[in-house]
Amino acid sequence: MPLSENDLELLETYLDGALSSEETAAVRERISASPELAGGLDALRVQRATRAMAWRSFEPSTEQVDRLAERLERSIGQEPVHPMWDRVISIGRVLTAAAACIVMGIAIGRVGNTPGPIIAPGGGAGGQVAGPGGSAAPAEVPADVILTDDTGRVFVQRFPSAAAARQFVEDLNRARQQQMRDAAGGPAPSPEQF
């Protein structure tokens, strides 16, 4: 009958010497009375010895450690072998980073360059309608109006056509002008203005 987990743990603890004197005496009595426990104890001792030999084989010898320490001590205070190459590599890193930034900027510009019309901000809360090359956009192409409020937040309003976007911008500019006149104490607007 194989040993239970509890028996194996008890034998491991016994080999570690972590039991009290009474518990050690009790385990010795059980081992002498049970050949299975005695065999399990012998197997655990063999396993421990094998593991210890394996770990010792990975440890470097004293000579190897001394040679490594000497090499490290010699190399700590030395100048680089090729200081010119260190400078070339440093400059190369800077140039590589700059080239990567340029490539990323071009890539972002191409992704953000949409063929539809763009409404560019025109002084705060208004905008102007422009096509991809600065020309007037066709009426059936959707258009975006980009607005910025007084706190700097950006809003985008999509319209079904450039004409609708232009009308919105004009209405918005008129309303903004009226707000400025009201704030300055100007005349009230006539109904025809809206």
C-alpha positions as CSV (number, residue, x, y, z in Angstrom):
1,M,0.0,0.0,0.0
2,P,1.5,3.4,-1.0
3,L,2.1,6.0,1.6
4,S,-0.5,8.7,2.1
5,E,0.2,12.4,1.6
6,N,0.1,12.9,5.4
7,D,2.7,10.2,5.9
8,L,5.0,11.7,3.3
9,E,4.7,15.1,4.8
10,L,5.4,13.7,8.3
11,L,8.5,11.9,7.0
12,E,9.7,15.1,5.2
13,T,9.2,17.0,8.5
14,Y,11.1,14.3,10.3
15,L,14.0,14.5,7.9
16,D,14.0,18.3,8.2
17,G,14.4,17.9,12.0
18,A,11.3,20.1,12.6
19,L,9.5,17.8,15.0
20,S,9.6,18.0,18.8
21,S,11.4,15.3,20.7
22,E,8.1,13.6,21.6
23,E,6.9,13.7,18.0
24,T,10.3,12.4,16.8
25,A,10.1,9.5,19.2
26,A,6.6,8.7,18.0
27,V,7.7,8.7,14.3
28,R,10.7,6.5,15.0
29,E,8.3,3.9,16.7
30,R,6.0,4.0,13.7
31,I,8.9,3.6,11.2
32,S,10.3,0.6,13.2
33,A,6.8,-0.9,13.3
34,S,5.9,-0.3,9.6
35,P,8.2,-1.5,6.7
36,E,6.2,0.8,4.4
37,L,7.2,3.9,6.4
38,A,10.8,2.7,6.6
39,G,10.9,2.2,2.8
40,G,9.3,5.6,2.2
41,L,11.9,7.2,4.5
42,D,14.7,5.5,2.6
43,A,13.2,6.7,-0.8
44,L,13.0,10.3,0.5
45,R,16.6,10.2,1.7
46,V,17.7,9.0,-1.8
47,Q,15.7,11.7,-3.5
48,R,17.2,14.4,-1.3
49,A,20.7,13.1,-1.9
50,T,20.1,13.1,-5.7
51,R,18.7,16.7,-5.6
52,A,21.6,17.9,-3.5
53,M,24.1,16.3,-6.0
54,A,22.3,18.0,-8.9
55,W,22.4,21.4,-7.3
56,R,26.1,21.0,-6.4
57,S,26.9,20.2,-10.0
58,F,25.4,23.6,-11.1
59,E,27.6,25.5,-8.6
60,P,30.8,26.9,-10.0
61,S,34.1,25.9,-8.5
62,T,36.1,28.3,-6.4
63,E,38.6,28.8,-9.2
64,Q,35.8,29.8,-11.7
65,V,34.4,32.3,-9.2
66,D,37.8,33.8,-8.6
67,R,38.5,34.2,-12.4
68,L,35.1,35.8,-12.9
69,A,35.7,38.3,-10.1
70,E,39.1,39.2,-11.5
71,R,37.7,39.8,-15.0
72,L,34.9,42.0,-13.5
73,E,37.3,44.1,-11.4
74,R,39.5,44.7,-14.5
75,S,36.6,45.7,-16.7
76,I,34.9,48.0,-14.2
77,G,37.3,50.9,-14.5
78,Q,38.3,50.6,-18.2
79,E,37.4,53.1,-20.9
80,P,35.4,51.8,-23.8
81,V,37.5,50.0,-26.4
82,H,36.2,52.1,-29.3
83,P,34.9,55.5,-28.0
84,M,34.3,56.7,-31.6
85,W,31.9,53.8,-32.2
86,D,30.0,54.6,-29.0
87,R,29.5,58.2,-30.3
88,V,28.4,56.9,-33.8
89,I,25.9,54.5,-32.1
90,S,24.6,57.3,-29.9
91,I,24.1,59.6,-32.9
92,G,22.5,56.7,-34.9
93,R,20.0,56.2,-32.1
94,V,19.0,59.9,-32.2
95,L,18.6,59.8,-36.0
96,T,16.6,56.6,-35.9
97,A,14.2,58.1,-33.3
98,A,13.8,61.3,-35.5
99,A,13.2,59.2,-38.6
100,A,10.6,57.1,-36.7
101,C,8.8,60.3,-35.6
102,I,8.7,61.6,-39.2
103,V,7.3,58.3,-40.5
104,M,4.7,58.3,-37.7
105,G,3.7,61.9,-38.6
106,I,3.3,61.1,-42.3
107,A,1.3,57.9,-41.4
108,I,-1.0,59.9,-39.1
109,G,-1.4,62.6,-41.7
110,R,-2.4,60.1,-44.4
111,V,-4.9,58.3,-42.1
112,G,-6.4,61.6,-41.0
113,N,-6.6,62.9,-44.6
114,T,-10.2,62.1,-45.6
115,P,-11.5,62.8,-49.1
116,G,-14.7,64.5,-47.9
117,P,-15.0,68.2,-47.2
118,I,-13.6,69.6,-44.0
119,I,-14.9,72.6,-42.1
120,A,-12.0,74.3,-40.6
121,P,-12.4,76.4,-37.4
122,G,-12.7,80.1,-38.1
123,G,-12.0,82.0,-34.9
124,G,-13.6,80.4,-31.9
125,A,-17.1,79.1,-32.5
126,G,-17.4,79.4,-36.3
127,G,-15.9,77.6,-39.3
128,Q,-15.4,77.7,-43.0
129,V,-16.3,75.0,-45.5
130,A,-13.5,73.7,-47.7
131,G,-13.1,70.7,-49.9
132,P,-10.1,68.3,-49.9
133,G,-8.0,70.8,-52.0
134,G,-9.5,74.0,-50.6
135,S,-12.2,74.0,-53.3
136,A,-15.9,74.0,-52.7
137,A,-17.2,70.4,-52.0
138,P,-20.1,68.8,-53.9
139,A,-23.5,69.1,-52.2
140,E,-24.1,65.3,-51.8
141,V,-20.9,64.6,-49.8
142,P,-21.3,64.8,-46.0
143,A,-19.4,67.6,-44.2
144,D,-18.1,68.0,-40.7
145,V,-18.0,71.3,-38.8
146,I,-15.3,71.5,-36.1
147,L,-16.2,73.8,-33.3
148,T,-14.2,75.0,-30.3
149,D,-15.9,76.5,-27.3
150,D,-14.4,79.2,-24.9
151,T,-12.8,76.6,-22.7
152,G,-11.0,74.9,-25.6
153,R,-13.1,71.8,-25.9
154,V,-13.5,70.6,-29.5
155,F,-16.9,69.4,-30.9
156,V,-17.6,67.9,-34.3
157,Q,-21.0,68.2,-36.0
158,R,-21.7,66.2,-39.2
159,F,-24.0,67.5,-41.9
160,P,-25.4,65.7,-45.0
161,S,-24.0,68.3,-47.4
162,A,-21.5,71.2,-47.5
163,A,-24.3,73.6,-48.2
164,A,-26.0,72.6,-44.9
165,A,-22.7,72.9,-43.1
166,R,-22.2,76.4,-44.6
167,Q,-25.7,77.5,-43.5
168,F,-25.0,76.2,-40.0
169,V,-21.7,78.1,-39.8
170,E,-23.3,81.3,-41.0
171,D,-26.2,81.0,-38.5
172,L,-23.7,80.2,-35.7
173,N,-21.5,83.3,-36.6
174,R,-24.6,85.5,-36.7
175,A,-25.7,84.2,-33.2
176,R,-22.2,84.7,-31.9
177,Q,-22.1,88.3,-33.2
178,Q,-25.4,89.0,-31.6
179,Q,-24.1,87.6,-28.3
180,M,-21.2,90.0,-28.5
181,R,-23.5,93.0,-29.3
182,D,-25.8,92.1,-26.4
183,A,-22.8,91.9,-24.1
184,A,-21.7,95.3,-25.3
185,G,-25.2,96.8,-24.9
186,G,-26.0,97.0,-28.6
187,P,-29.4,97.2,-30.3
188,A,-31.8,94.3,-30.2
189,P,-31.9,92.1,-33.4
190,S,-34.8,92.4,-35.8
191,P,-36.8,89.2,-36.6
192,E,-35.5,89.3,-40.2
193,Q,-32.0,88.6,-39.0
194,F,-32.9,85.1,-38.0
